[in-house]
Each structure stands twice: as C-alpha cells, then as structure tokens.
Amino acid sequence: MDKSLYSIEKFKQDNIRAVDAKFEAQKIAFSPLSFQAIRATLELGILKLIEDSGEKGISLSELAQKTNISEYGVGVLLEMALGMNVIKLAKDSSEKDERFVLGKIGWMLLEDELTKANFNFTNDICYKGAYDLLDSVKMGKPVGLKHFGENWTTIYEALSSLPERAKTSWFAFDHFYSDIAFPEALPIVFKDKVNHLVDIGGNTAKWACACCAYNQDVKITIVDLPGQTAVAEKNAKAQGFENRIGTHAGNVLDDNTTLPESPDAVWMSQFLDCFSLNQITKILKKVYNAATEKTNVYVLEPLWDKQQFEASSYSLQATSLYFTCMANGNSKMYRYGELVEAIEKAGFTLSCAHHNLGSNSYSLLVFKKA
C-alpha cells in the first residue's frame, strides 16, 4: 500500500517569497565554499568541541587553542557556520564573551547517520568530479571519474581500486540505504518457498548473507563483475555461508553473459539505478529468459516520487548527479512509473508493490512473467 506523505504536487507550486528566493539562490552560488567550510569544521574537530561544550558554549579563543588553528582560521569557519545555522551563539553570549553552541543542523551533521553517509560520499567520491558535470551531460559519460584514474569507463570497475577513504565512503553510502530495508524485505521474499535465489548485483554479499541467516535452506547465486564476486566470496566465507552462496561472474550488459536458469526468485537491490532505461530492459530480458512462470523477480529501489519526506526526494535527486558525472553517465534514481515501464517492456508484469520499507522509504516491486 502506498502511504507516501510527500506529494509530487509540491513541484507544481512556486509560492516562495522573492526575498527568500534570493537567499536560496545565494546558498547555491556559494555552495562549494560553504560545503568545504563545514567539512573543515568537522575534520578539525571544531563542531565536536562545540557540541561537547553544551549549553554554556565555547569561545573562539578556546577553539583556536584546542585545535591549534589560528583565531583567524577558526573565525572564518565559525562565521560561515553561523550563516548556515549549523551553530548558534549562546543565549547569554555577549560581544565581549561570545560563545558558540551547536544548532540542530550541526547536530545532524555530527550525529545523523543519513547525513554523515551523504556528506562523506559527496566529499570523498563526488566533489572533484562534480566540476565535470556539464561535460558529463554533454558527452553522456562520467567525465568526473578521471579524478580516480583513466582506466575505467564506470565507477563499478574501479571500486576495488579506489583509495581506502573513498572506498569506505562509497560502500557506507551504498549499504546505508538498502540494508535498512532488508529486515522488512526478507519476510516478503520468503513468504513463498525459495530454494534458489539469484542475486544480481550482489556486491559484497550483504543481502545473500542476510538471506542465509534468515532461511536455513536457501542457496544463493550472486551475479556481479569479477572484482565484486571475489569480495562476495570472501565475505560469504567469513560468515560461514560459503557452501550456500556461490557466484556467477560476468557483465550483465555483455551479450554473451547468461544468467543461472530456473531460480525460484531473482533479487536486484539498488542495482537497476546503475543503468539507463534501455539497459534495464535489456537486463530484464535476460532475466526473462532465465526465469520460469513461477519465478518472482524482486526489485528494491528508492524511488524519488515515493518518499515520505522532501529531504529524501532531494537526496535521491542529488544522487542522480553522481551517476551522471562519476558512475556511468547514463543512469539515475528513477520515478516509480518509468522504472516499472522499463521492466514490463522485457515481458514482465508488476505483481505487487510494497512502499516505505525501512526508514529510507524503499520500494520493493515484485514482477512475474506476463
């Protein structure tokens, strides 16, 4: 049942006051600078020191002393953080005794797991490449990926070779979203008997291991690129599931790649957003050829027009730009209707849709052969 609270009708309205619109425009104009200012306050420990000071707050001189940064350096960061409402002045603060306390936005930056995952991902994966967004749009390829090297056409080929910090941020971002929906998705998938499940785009085997822990009989075949299947095999063994989790290495877009036949279920979690609509149809045609009439095909995706909150839709719309300039140059976070249409073009029909799974409002779409 669709219980989305956030209406797409919002995008038909333009009720903002001119003075507020001008302020929002300035935020956009200075956004690279303000982003890096907040990054500096986080990495220098300034925000954490302000948080630890509680309601009393902490002064500029104390922050400079504790961080070993000049008062000028700390000061310009604090002024920007004030302008962004990340921090506030203590209520009893005076010009001679100016002390800073953490604002609600600052708390989110420090403590909210969603915000931290998004922030680190933007900084460590997207920031430099975002400058190449214009060329990426014009050329239809991820021009920004060059900042990690010239050897790859998509970021997926590069994952195992990324710098450790970037790799950590990428996987934290990827798993934070989909993993939260797993507990609600597992009972849906296993309400029917599943002996063999094919996990396409299985990545690090998080879902496969969750399935094996949930159901003692199921066997999983992970389909992914060779570099990722190697990681999946290692993780499956570490969890004690090496006898129940196998791999099938290959590029699903390659015309010569086939899929394991006659599975009880096919699972694709946050996978299809890595491809264009035409490519999605191509992949699903392969799934169609491998599936039987009884096979359930499960697609778990965050759809930006099926979110409960405006912030969630905004995050997904921004994530689409990562796909444009860094990942592959031709995919995005999809809307419900366009994704269903692309899958049904391959010969499937939507059996049912479960929306708002997990705190990040994932949609689990279930398809069968038409």
Disulfide bonds with the S-S distance in Angstrom:
none
